[in-house]
Amino acid sequence: MNEFIKMELDEAKSLMEKAVAHTDAEFLKIRAGKASPAMLDGIAVDYYGATTPLTQVANVNTPDARTIVVQPWEKAMISPIEKAIMEANIGLNPQNDGQVIRLNVPPLTEERRRDLVKRVKEEAESGRVAIRNIRKNTNEGIKKLKNDGASEDEIKTGEAEVQKLTDAFIVKIDQLAEQKEKDVMTV
């Protein structure tokens, strides 16, 4: 196989792995009935005028399956953290006792579970779309190699390999989505 086609395939595989990892990270943010520090990922706090991730200004842990505790490293940060959690609109109400912020994770209702499953399906679809876009870009890159002396057979072989990669990574995303759906629907 042409070395340039091989480079295109390696690049595509790397990008597809990143797309799967991103989709998995998005699934972690969807709560599945039990408390997880990952639920607060993506929340940014105003830290003396600079927008800073919550995990860089406080310790986040889960003492039990229904509670998340946010312990700021500076007491002055309690109200900005509380405000950031409220603005993030994640469906949790912060309770401030002056030292730490507690977030009680209520049990999920059937309706809420169905909404979360819809969100899981949306995230999975955006992951599949990302992989298909990588396939499209890689195929275009391989076709351009015809000008650099790649034969038509090599190009066809390269495109077939890209399709195999695409199918494999879409299966991975489907498996992650199925696992997350099962996790969400488990009472």
Backbone as a chain_set.jsonl record, in Angstrom:
{"seq": "MNEFIKMELDEAKSLMEKAVAHTDAEFLKIRAGKASPAMLDGIAVDYYGATTPLTQVANVNTPDARTIVVQPWEKAMISPIEKAIMEANIGLNPQNDGQVIRLNVPPLTEERRRDLVKRVKEEAESGRVAIRNIRKNTNEGIKKLKNDGASEDEIKTGEAEVQKLTDAFIVKIDQLAEQKEKDVMTV", "coords": {"N": [[0.841, -1.189, 0.0], [0.434, 2.253, -0.67], [2.541, 4.632, 0.916], [1.606, 7.173, 1.596], [-1.137, 6.868, 1.608], [-1.316, 5.131, 3.723], [-0.497, 6.849, 5.768], [-2.65, 8.64, 5.745], [-4.672, 6.895, 6.592], [-3.768, 6.238, 9.178], [-3.946, 8.732, 10.405], [-6.707, 9.13, 10.212], [-7.6, 7.047, 11.861], [-6.601, 7.865, 14.332], [-8.018, 10.282, 14.696], [-10.622, 9.284, 14.781], [-10.525, 7.724, 17.084], [-10.267, 9.772, 18.948], [-12.747, 10.999, 18.601], [-14.467, 9.017, 19.585], [-13.582, 8.941, 22.238], [-14.293, 11.519, 23.045], [-17.08, 11.382, 22.812], [-17.589, 9.47, 24.77], [-16.765, 10.925, 27.012], [-18.717, 12.902, 27.005], [-20.915, 11.313, 27.593], [-20.377, 10.736, 30.249], [-21.11, 13.062, 31.535], [-23.811, 12.954, 31.572], [-26.195, 12.304, 33.871], [-26.724, 9.328, 35.694], [-28.546, 8.567, 37.706], [-26.944, 8.097, 39.975], [-24.66, 9.885, 42.059], [-21.879, 11.646, 40.687], [-18.619, 12.949, 40.354], [-18.002, 13.776, 37.79], [-20.27, 14.914, 36.796], [-20.131, 17.573, 37.257], [-18.235, 18.474, 35.545], [-17.074, 20.779, 33.183], [-18.248, 22.964, 34.3], [-17.646, 26.3, 34.898], [-16.006, 28.671, 36.974], [-16.06, 32.015, 38.218], [-13.101, 33.161, 38.964], [-11.65, 35.429, 40.677], [-12.003, 37.255, 38.521], [-11.136, 35.74, 36.372], [-12.195, 33.131, 34.23], [-12.457, 29.959, 35.393], [-12.043, 26.396, 35.505], [-14.179, 24.454, 37.626], [-12.97, 22.32, 39.014], [-10.452, 23.285, 39.461], [-10.55, 25.108, 41.467], [-11.703, 23.988, 43.617], [-12.264, 21.059, 45.664], [-13.846, 18.191, 44.513], [-16.016, 15.672, 45.446], [-17.671, 12.476, 46.102], [-19.347, 11.514, 48.762], [-21.376, 9.656, 49.179], [-23.821, 7.713, 47.31], [-25.802, 9.513, 46.615], [-24.996, 12.123, 46.978], [-23.035, 14.992, 46.207], [-20.104, 16.599, 47.115], [-18.697, 19.749, 47.257], [-15.781, 21.23, 47.971], [-14.406, 24.207, 48.482], [-11.136, 25.626, 47.967], [-10.593, 28.055, 48.954], [-12.34, 30.001, 51.282], [-13.656, 32.265, 50.405], [-14.501, 31.654, 47.918], [-16.874, 30.272, 47.977], [-19.491, 31.44, 47.422], [-19.198, 32.318, 44.627], [-18.832, 29.772, 43.438], [-21.192, 28.476, 44.105], [-22.971, 30.091, 42.698], [-22.1, 29.595, 40.049], [-22.765, 26.889, 39.772], [-25.539, 27.03, 39.949], [-26.082, 28.559, 37.66], [-25.233, 26.804, 35.7], [-27.281, 25.096, 35.31], [-27.875, 22.303, 35.823], [-29.765, 20.862, 37.055], [-29.499, 20.488, 39.758], [-29.617, 21.518, 43.155], [-27.643, 23.681, 44.921], [-26.484, 23.481, 48.306], [-25.343, 25.449, 50.795], [-23.156, 25.495, 53.505], [-21.385, 27.23, 54.559], [-18.846, 26.144, 54.77], [-18.628, 23.974, 52.971], [-20.161, 22.986, 49.832], [-23.052, 21.26, 49.301], [-24.549, 18.944, 47.109], [-27.492, 17.456, 46.54], [-28.424, 14.6, 44.874], [-31.283, 13.868, 43.34], [-33.425, 10.925, 43.134], [-34.015, 9.498, 39.915], [-36.879, 10.155, 37.912], [-39.213, 8.235, 35.908], [-39.898, 9.629, 33.59], [-37.847, 11.531, 33.435], [-35.689, 9.818, 33.087], [-36.241, 8.854, 30.524], [-35.887, 11.223, 29.068], [-33.153, 11.587, 29.492], [-32.176, 9.339, 28.15], [-32.829, 10.067, 25.57], [-31.041, 12.174, 25.303], [-28.658, 10.755, 25.45], [-28.84, 9.305, 23.083], [-28.745, 11.436, 21.253], [-26.139, 12.418, 21.718], [-24.695, 10.158, 20.954], [-25.353, 10.045, 18.254], [-24.186, 12.442, 17.36], [-21.532, 11.739, 17.745], [-21.305, 9.64, 15.877], [-21.731, 11.108, 13.54], [-19.471, 12.743, 13.573], [-17.49, 10.809, 13.135], [-18.218, 9.944, 10.581], [-17.732, 12.287, 9.163], [-14.959, 12.426, 9.407], [-14.333, 10.18, 7.908], [-15.201, 11.056, 5.382], [-13.47, 13.261, 4.908], [-10.993, 11.943, 4.945], [-11.256, 10.168, 2.781], [-11.39, 12.066, 0.717], [-8.829, 13.12, 0.958], [-7.34, 10.854, 0.253], [-8.129, 10.489, -2.404], [-6.981, 12.738, -3.537], [-4.375, 11.956, -3.603], [-4.004, 10.67, -5.929], [-2.956, 12.373, -7.79], [-0.377, 12.441, -6.891], [0.751, 10.143, -7.725], [-0.435, 7.753, -6.856], [-1.954, 4.636, -7.506], [-5.106, 3.674, -9.048], [-6.103, 1.319, -7.963], [-4.805, 1.227, -5.483], [-5.972, 3.453, -4.319], [-8.67, 2.657, -4.211], [-8.394, 0.476, -2.453], [-7.491, 1.841, -0.2], [-9.76, 3.428, 0.365], [-11.559, 1.416, 0.997], [-10.395, 0.458, 3.333], [-10.718, 2.702, 4.964], [-13.471, 2.679, 5.203], [-13.792, 0.311, 6.649], [-12.563, 1.045, 9.056], [-14.314, 3.109, 9.803], [-16.742, 1.703, 10.171], [-15.998, 0.054, 12.34], [-15.493, 1.927, 14.388], [-17.94, 3.183, 14.646], [-19.439, 1.097, 15.627], [-18.227, 0.899, 18.14], [-19.081, 3.307, 19.321], [-21.84, 2.85, 19.322], [-21.94, 0.713, 21.118], [-21.04, 1.969, 23.48], [-23.137, 3.804, 23.804], [-25.322, 2.093, 24.15], [-24.613, 0.857, 26.527], [-24.63, 3.078, 28.255], [-27.323, 3.841, 28.064], [-28.534, 1.625, 29.265], [-27.494, 1.921, 31.794], [-28.68, 4.357, 32.555], [-31.413, 3.692, 32.526], [-31.6, 1.784, 34.506], [-33.014, 1.213, 37.602]], "CA": [[0.0, 0.0, 0.0], [1.128, 3.529, -0.769], [2.832, 5.152, 2.256], [0.771, 8.351, 1.856], [-2.463, 6.344, 1.959], [-1.158, 4.599, 5.079], [-0.489, 8.0, 6.669], [-4.041, 9.124, 5.822], [-5.421, 5.948, 7.41], [-3.334, 6.398, 10.568], [-4.524, 9.997, 10.857], [-8.147, 8.904, 10.374], [-7.802, 6.205, 13.042], [-6.339, 8.703, 15.492], [-9.138, 11.208, 14.847], [-11.817, 8.52, 15.168], [-10.358, 7.38, 18.499], [-10.567, 10.983, 19.716], [-14.196, 11.211, 18.537], [-15.072, 8.058, 20.514], [-13.24, 9.388, 23.594], [-15.113, 12.705, 23.312], [-18.455, 10.917, 23.026], [-17.591, 8.822, 26.082], [-16.692, 11.991, 28.012], [-20.042, 13.533, 27.033], [-21.804, 10.39, 28.292], [-20.113, 10.846, 31.684], [-21.8, 14.238, 32.057], [-25.236, 12.642, 31.693], [-26.272, 11.594, 35.146], [-27.445, 8.054, 35.611], [-29.155, 8.19, 38.974], [-26.063, 8.185, 41.129], [-23.786, 11.054, 42.043], [-20.556, 11.464, 40.104], [-17.938, 14.237, 40.196], [-17.983, 14.137, 36.368], [-21.466, 15.693, 36.495], [-19.781, 18.991, 37.373], [-17.243, 18.822, 34.526], [-17.586, 21.782, 32.257], [-18.719, 24.144, 35.031], [-16.566, 27.259, 35.091], [-16.242, 29.599, 38.075], [-15.368, 33.302, 38.108], [-12.062, 33.147, 39.989], [-11.012, 36.737, 40.678], [-12.047, 37.844, 37.18], [-10.768, 34.769, 35.332], [-13.064, 31.958, 34.194], [-11.62, 28.813, 35.753], [-12.819, 25.175, 35.758], [-14.526, 24.207, 39.032], [-12.02, 21.395, 39.633], [-9.198, 23.968, 39.784], [-10.73, 25.993, 42.616], [-12.339, 23.252, 44.71], [-12.196, 19.6, 45.664], [-15.177, 17.641, 44.262], [-16.069, 14.229, 45.7], [-18.994, 11.912, 46.381], [-19.297, 10.681, 49.967], [-22.311, 8.544, 49.013], [-24.388, 7.614, 45.961], [-26.789, 10.563, 46.364], [-24.476, 13.436, 47.367], [-21.753, 15.499, 45.71], [-19.607, 17.636, 48.008], [-17.72, 20.649, 46.645], [-15.075, 21.916, 49.052], [-13.505, 25.208, 47.904], [-9.843, 25.769, 48.631], [-10.655, 29.341, 49.645], [-13.714, 30.231, 51.732], [-14.245, 33.358, 49.624], [-14.991, 31.118, 46.636], [-18.136, 29.533, 48.148], [-20.641, 31.998, 46.68], [-19.035, 32.212, 43.164], [-19.023, 28.379, 43.029], [-22.629, 28.231, 44.203], [-23.591, 30.808, 41.567], [-21.746, 28.888, 38.811], [-23.54, 25.646, 39.727], [-26.927, 27.421, 39.642], [-26.138, 29.008, 36.26], [-24.973, 25.679, 34.809], [-28.591, 24.498, 35.055], [-27.732, 20.85, 35.717], [-30.868, 20.235, 37.769], [-29.136, 20.238, 41.155], [-29.694, 22.714, 43.985], [-26.537, 23.703, 45.882], [-26.758, 23.844, 49.694], [-24.105, 26.012, 51.294], [-23.126, 25.587, 54.97], [-20.279, 28.101, 54.937], [-17.583, 25.424, 54.598], [-18.715, 23.177, 51.743], [-21.431, 23.02, 49.113], [-23.579, 19.912, 49.088], [-25.531, 18.8, 46.04], [-28.224, 16.198, 46.677], [-28.859, 14.09, 43.577], [-32.549, 13.164, 43.567], [-33.611, 9.748, 42.278], [-34.594, 9.865, 38.626], [-38.228, 9.686, 37.588], [-39.265, 7.53, 34.623], [-39.895, 10.639, 32.516], [-36.495, 12.103, 33.366], [-34.834, 8.779, 32.506], [-36.47, 8.848, 29.071], [-35.219, 12.42, 28.536], [-31.71, 11.331, 29.5], [-31.902, 8.381, 27.073], [-32.843, 10.872, 24.328], [-29.773, 12.903, 25.253], [-27.619, 9.764, 25.135], [-28.951, 9.025, 21.645], [-28.255, 12.618, 20.531], [-24.667, 12.431, 21.819], [-24.183, 9.051, 20.134], [-25.496, 10.441, 16.853], [-23.157, 13.434, 17.027], [-20.286, 10.978, 17.638], [-21.314, 8.95, 14.581], [-21.561, 12.133, 12.499], [-18.058, 13.135, 13.593], [-16.723, 9.73, 12.494], [-18.509, 9.973, 9.139], [-17.014, 13.441, 8.594], [-13.554, 12.024, 9.312], [-14.273, 9.283, 6.751], [-15.323, 11.871, 4.167], [-12.226, 14.026, 4.728], [-9.915, 11.0, 4.633], [-11.454, 9.728, 1.397], [-10.991, 13.176, -0.154], [-7.357, 13.163, 0.997], [-6.814, 9.708, -0.501], [-8.361, 10.762, -3.833], [-6.006, 13.742, -3.978], [-3.078, 11.292, -3.763], [-3.909, 10.186, -7.316], [-2.043, 13.312, -8.447], [0.981, 12.164, -6.42], [1.224, 8.871, -8.266], [-1.097, 6.565, -6.312], [-2.767, 3.975, -8.533], [-6.53, 3.605, -8.714], [-6.304, 0.161, -7.091], [-4.388, 1.626, -4.134], [-6.988, 4.381, -3.813], [-9.85, 1.847, -3.865], [-8.044, -0.279, -1.255], [-7.471, 2.821, 0.894], [-11.141, 3.795, 0.697], [-12.16, 0.253, 1.659], [-9.852, 0.443, 4.702], [-11.368, 3.798, 5.688], [-14.829, 2.219, 5.524], [-13.674, -0.676, 7.732], [-12.319, 1.82, 10.273], [-15.555, 3.815, 10.132], [-17.693, 0.726, 10.717], [-15.519, -0.399, 13.65], [-15.644, 2.984, 15.388], [-19.369, 3.414, 14.868], [-19.858, 0.008, 16.525], [-17.773, 1.27, 19.491], [-19.985, 4.343, 19.839], [-23.128, 2.2, 19.596], [-21.795, -0.063, 22.356], [-21.007, 2.92, 24.6], [-24.486, 4.357, 23.962], [-26.178, 1.037, 24.686], [-24.211, 0.687, 27.918], [-25.093, 4.259, 29.0], [-28.785, 3.751, 28.138], [-28.849, 0.615, 30.266], [-27.123, 2.545, 33.065], [-29.683, 5.377, 32.853], [-32.721, 3.085, 32.742], [-31.571, 0.926, 35.687], [-33.543, 1.943, 38.772]], "C": [[0.88, 1.244, 0.0], [1.326, 4.125, 0.636], [1.983, 6.37, 2.6], [-0.65, 7.917, 2.242], [-2.412, 5.807, 3.385], [-1.157, 5.746, 6.105], [-1.904, 8.563, 6.842], [-4.864, 8.221, 6.736], [-5.057, 6.071, 8.895], [-3.937, 7.66, 11.181], [-6.022, 9.823, 11.13], [-8.42, 8.086, 11.639], [-7.624, 7.028, 14.313], [-7.517, 9.652, 15.755], [-10.405, 10.482, 15.302], [-11.736, 8.09, 16.632], [-10.69, 8.574, 19.383], [-12.067, 11.256, 19.722], [-14.916, 10.276, 19.506], [-14.802, 8.499, 21.957], [-14.085, 10.607, 23.986], [-16.557, 12.295, 23.612], [-18.58, 10.261, 24.397], [-17.565, 9.874, 27.197], [-18.044, 12.712, 28.125], [-21.04, 12.637, 27.763], [-21.61, 10.489, 29.803], [-20.87, 12.016, 32.306], [-23.298, 13.992, 32.223], [-25.408, 11.802, 32.943], [-27.165, 10.377, 35.047], [-27.951, 7.623, 36.976], [-28.247, 8.27, 40.18], [-25.084, 9.348, 40.95], [-22.425, 10.706, 41.462], [-19.89, 12.835, 39.969], [-17.921, 14.712, 38.744], [-19.206, 14.967, 35.977], [-21.17, 17.191, 36.53], [-18.687, 19.404, 36.392], [-17.859, 19.855, 33.6], [-18.137, 23.007, 32.97], [-17.512, 25.036, 35.298], [-16.974, 28.274, 36.153], [-15.468, 30.886, 37.812], [-14.378, 33.385, 39.268], [-11.264, 34.437, 39.893], [-10.9, 37.307, 39.263], [-11.687, 36.887, 36.057], [-11.728, 33.584, 35.394], [-12.201, 30.713, 34.34], [-12.493, 27.576, 35.966], [-13.008, 24.941, 37.261], [-13.481, 23.333, 39.727], [-10.681, 22.055, 39.975], [-9.323, 24.934, 40.95], [-11.344, 25.265, 43.813], [-12.108, 21.751, 44.555], [-13.622, 19.069, 45.493], [-15.136, 16.144, 44.527], [-17.488, 13.787, 46.03], [-18.898, 11.007, 47.611], [-20.272, 9.502, 49.914], [-22.956, 8.644, 47.624], [-25.352, 8.742, 45.629], [-26.268, 11.98, 46.638], [-23.147, 13.746, 46.672], [-21.35, 16.618, 46.66], [-18.525, 18.426, 47.274], [-17.086, 21.44, 47.778], [-14.076, 22.901, 48.443], [-12.195, 25.281, 48.686], [-9.737, 27.107, 49.343], [-12.1, 29.585, 50.039], [-14.403, 31.311, 50.914], [-14.859, 32.852, 48.314], [-16.343, 30.406, 46.762], [-19.267, 30.131, 47.312], [-20.414, 32.022, 45.164], [-19.246, 30.777, 42.65], [-20.513, 28.042, 43.042], [-23.367, 28.871, 43.023], [-23.328, 30.074, 40.246], [-22.552, 27.601, 38.665], [-24.996, 25.959, 39.378], [-27.052, 27.787, 38.164], [-25.922, 27.869, 35.275], [-26.253, 24.904, 34.484], [-28.499, 22.981, 34.856], [-28.801, 20.116, 36.515], [-30.553, 19.901, 39.221], [-29.138, 21.559, 41.916], [-28.565, 22.722, 45.002], [-27.005, 24.128, 47.276], [-25.43, 24.209, 50.345], [-24.166, 26.066, 52.819], [-21.966, 26.449, 55.466], [-18.914, 27.466, 54.753], [-17.552, 24.703, 53.25], [-20.078, 23.396, 51.092], [-21.839, 21.581, 48.873], [-24.617, 19.954, 47.976], [-26.201, 17.445, 46.221], [-28.761, 15.804, 45.311], [-30.152, 13.311, 43.802], [-32.646, 11.92, 42.692], [-34.334, 10.166, 40.995], [-36.017, 9.323, 38.483], [-38.171, 8.989, 36.233], [-39.187, 8.517, 33.459], [-38.497, 11.23, 32.327], [-35.517, 11.092, 32.748], [-34.987, 8.75, 30.983], [-35.808, 10.061, 28.411], [-33.712, 12.209, 28.451], [-31.324, 10.343, 28.402], [-31.908, 9.114, 25.728], [-31.522, 11.623, 24.18], [-28.615, 11.979, 24.908], [-27.638, 9.485, 23.632], [-28.451, 10.202, 20.811], [-26.725, 12.664, 20.547], [-24.059, 11.334, 20.948], [-24.26, 9.427, 18.656], [-24.45, 11.489, 16.474], [-21.779, 12.776, 16.947], [-20.189, 10.253, 16.304], [-21.109, 9.937, 13.439], [-20.102, 12.567, 12.424], [-17.208, 12.082, 12.88], [-16.966, 9.729, 10.988], [-17.81, 11.151, 8.461], [-15.532, 13.132, 8.437], [-13.38, 11.109, 8.099], [-14.292, 10.089, 5.458], [-14.018, 12.626, 3.883], [-11.06, 13.125, 4.345], [-10.034, 10.512, 3.195], [-11.062, 10.819, 0.406], [-9.464, 13.281, -0.212], [-6.734, 12.043, 0.185], [-6.988, 9.948, -2.003], [-7.363, 11.781, -4.374], [-4.629, 13.131, -4.217], [-2.908, 10.731, -5.174], [-2.941, 11.079, -8.099], [-0.584, 13.061, -8.066], [1.467, 10.785, -6.83], [0.606, 7.62, -7.664], [-1.979, 5.957, -7.392], [-4.225, 3.917, -8.086], [-6.827, 2.44, -7.781], [-5.926, 0.507, -5.649], [-5.429, 2.558, -3.505], [-8.24, 3.617, -3.389], [-9.593, 1.054, -2.577], [-8.063, 0.644, -0.032], [-8.873, 3.198, 1.332], [-11.853, 2.642, 1.409], [-11.684, 0.168, 3.117], [-10.505, 1.533, 5.559], [-12.77, 3.366, 6.107], [-14.806, 1.196, 6.66], [-13.46, 0.033, 9.077], [-13.608, 2.487, 10.748], [-16.55, 2.866, 10.788], [-17.29, 0.302, 12.135], [-15.761, 0.668, 14.725], [-17.103, 3.316, 15.651], [-19.925, 2.333, 15.785], [-19.442, 0.339, 17.958], [-18.714, 2.304, 20.11], [-21.343, 3.736, 20.183], [-23.07, 1.4, 20.898], [-21.774, 0.848, 23.578], [-22.404, 3.465, 24.88], [-25.421, 3.331, 24.601], [-25.899, 0.839, 26.179], [-24.742, 1.847, 28.763], [-26.615, 4.238, 29.132], [-29.21, 2.771, 29.222], [-28.587, 1.186, 31.657], [-28.198, 3.554, 33.503], [-31.025, 4.738, 33.232], [-32.759, 2.158, 33.959], [-32.02, 1.726, 36.906], [-32.757, 1.553, 40.01]], "O": [[1.948, 1.26, 0.611], [0.401, 4.127, 1.447], [1.666, 6.587, 3.77], [-1.28, 8.531, 3.103], [-3.346, 6.003, 4.163], [-1.748, 5.624, 7.179], [-2.305, 8.918, 7.951], [-5.652, 8.701, 7.551], [-5.93, 6.014, 9.761], [-4.381, 7.656, 12.329], [-6.541, 10.302, 12.139], [-9.345, 8.385, 12.394], [-8.405, 6.902, 15.257], [-7.957, 9.806, 16.894], [-11.169, 11.007, 16.112], [-12.743, 8.087, 17.34], [-11.313, 8.424, 20.434], [-12.608, 11.697, 20.735], [-15.864, 10.685, 20.175], [-15.695, 8.437, 22.802], [-14.539, 10.711, 25.126], [-17.173, 12.8, 24.55], [-19.566, 10.474, 25.103], [-18.258, 9.733, 28.205], [-18.459, 13.087, 29.221], [-21.915, 13.135, 28.472], [-22.57, 10.341, 30.56], [-21.233, 11.962, 33.481], [-23.976, 14.735, 32.933], [-24.836, 10.718, 33.059], [-28.215, 10.396, 34.404], [-27.809, 6.463, 37.364], [-28.718, 8.488, 41.296], [-24.739, 9.729, 39.831], [-21.885, 9.627, 41.704], [-20.529, 13.786, 39.518], [-17.835, 15.913, 38.487], [-19.192, 15.646, 34.951], [-21.877, 17.983, 35.906], [-18.253, 20.556, 36.4], [-19.047, 19.788, 33.283], [-18.463, 23.999, 32.317], [-16.5, 24.598, 35.846], [-18.132, 28.684, 36.225], [-14.368, 30.861, 37.259], [-14.762, 33.645, 40.408], [-10.312, 34.528, 39.118], [-9.839, 37.782, 38.858], [-11.916, 37.204, 34.89], [-12.039, 33.088, 36.477], [-11.326, 30.448, 33.515], [-13.574, 27.684, 36.546], [-12.107, 25.2, 38.059], [-13.142, 23.57, 40.887], [-9.866, 21.471, 40.689], [-8.33, 25.518, 41.382], [-11.49, 25.843, 44.89], [-11.802, 21.253, 43.472], [-14.516, 19.455, 46.246], [-14.34, 15.422, 43.927], [-18.386, 14.609, 46.214], [-18.426, 9.874, 47.519], [-20.026, 8.467, 50.532], [-22.658, 9.563, 46.862], [-25.696, 8.917, 44.46], [-27.031, 12.941, 46.537], [-22.265, 12.894, 46.563], [-22.161, 17.489, 46.976], [-17.57, 17.858, 46.744], [-17.754, 22.218, 48.46], [-13.025, 22.495, 47.947], [-12.152, 25.034, 49.891], [-8.9, 27.283, 50.228], [-13.001, 29.397, 49.221], [-15.622, 31.271, 50.747], [-15.649, 33.555, 47.683], [-16.903, 29.978, 45.752], [-19.933, 29.408, 46.57], [-21.371, 31.762, 44.436], [-19.775, 30.585, 41.555], [-21.03, 27.411, 42.12], [-24.264, 28.27, 42.432], [-24.23, 29.947, 39.418], [-22.976, 27.255, 37.562], [-25.617, 25.235, 38.599], [-28.003, 27.382, 37.495], [-26.375, 27.949, 34.133], [-26.305, 24.153, 33.51], [-28.979, 22.445, 33.858], [-28.755, 18.892, 36.641], [-31.265, 19.115, 39.846], [-28.716, 22.59, 41.392], [-28.526, 21.851, 45.872], [-27.829, 25.033, 47.406], [-24.517, 23.389, 50.434], [-25.114, 26.617, 53.378], [-21.608, 26.405, 56.643], [-17.921, 28.175, 54.594], [-16.586, 24.807, 52.494], [-21.011, 23.913, 51.707], [-21.081, 20.786, 48.318], [-25.445, 20.862, 47.905], [-25.558, 16.406, 46.073], [-29.467, 16.578, 44.666], [-30.132, 12.226, 44.384], [-32.025, 11.857, 41.63], [-35.16, 11.078, 41.005], [-36.316, 8.195, 38.876], [-37.196, 9.133, 35.496], [-38.497, 8.271, 32.469], [-38.03, 11.404, 31.201], [-34.63, 11.467, 31.981], [-34.005, 8.637, 30.249], [-35.237, 9.946, 27.326], [-33.072, 12.597, 27.474], [-30.267, 10.484, 27.787], [-31.094, 8.819, 24.852], [-30.957, 11.704, 23.09], [-27.703, 12.358, 24.173], [-26.59, 9.434, 22.988], [-27.808, 10.003, 19.781], [-26.093, 12.917, 19.521], [-23.041, 11.545, 20.289], [-23.332, 9.153, 17.895], [-23.886, 11.43, 15.382], [-20.939, 13.21, 16.159], [-19.135, 10.243, 15.67], [-20.397, 9.641, 12.479], [-19.559, 12.739, 11.333], [-16.31, 12.423, 12.111], [-16.034, 9.537, 10.206], [-17.35, 11.036, 7.325], [-14.915, 13.528, 7.449], [-12.41, 11.236, 7.352], [-13.5, 9.84, 4.55], [-13.526, 12.627, 2.754], [-10.231, 13.498, 3.515], [-9.04, 10.448, 2.472], [-10.466, 10.529, -0.631], [-8.882, 13.499, -1.275], [-5.726, 12.244, -0.493], [-6.089, 9.641, -2.786], [-6.948, 11.699, -5.531], [-3.809, 13.699, -4.939], [-1.803, 10.361, -5.57], [-2.202, 10.603, -8.96], [0.331, 13.414, -8.81], [2.489, 10.312, -6.333], [1.082, 6.517, -7.935], [-2.673, 6.676, -8.11], [-4.537, 4.087, -6.907], [-7.691, 2.542, -6.91], [-6.629, 0.134, -4.71], [-5.726, 2.461, -2.315], [-8.809, 3.892, -2.332], [-10.465, 0.969, -1.712], [-8.579, 0.283, 1.026], [-9.152, 3.282, 2.528], [-12.654, 2.868, 2.316], [-12.461, -0.15, 4.017], [-10.807, 1.312, 6.732], [-13.208, 3.648, 7.223], [-15.679, 1.203, 7.528], [-14.072, -0.313, 10.087], [-13.951, 2.439, 11.929], [-17.13, 3.181, 11.827], [-18.137, 0.204, 13.022], [-16.182, 0.35, 15.837], [-17.461, 3.693, 16.766], [-20.782, 2.609, 16.624], [-20.204, 0.094, 18.893], [-19.094, 2.191, 21.275], [-21.931, 4.066, 21.213], [-24.019, 1.403, 21.682], [-22.406, 0.549, 24.591], [-22.814, 3.58, 26.035], [-26.213, 3.664, 25.482], [-26.817, 0.675, 26.982], [-25.248, 1.629, 29.864], [-27.147, 4.579, 30.188], [-30.124, 3.045, 29.999], [-29.365, 0.963, 32.584], [-28.575, 3.597, 34.674], [-31.692, 5.199, 34.159], [-33.844, 1.78, 34.402], [-31.47, 2.787, 37.2], [-33.037, 2.05, 41.101]]}, "num_chains": 1, "name": "protein.A"}
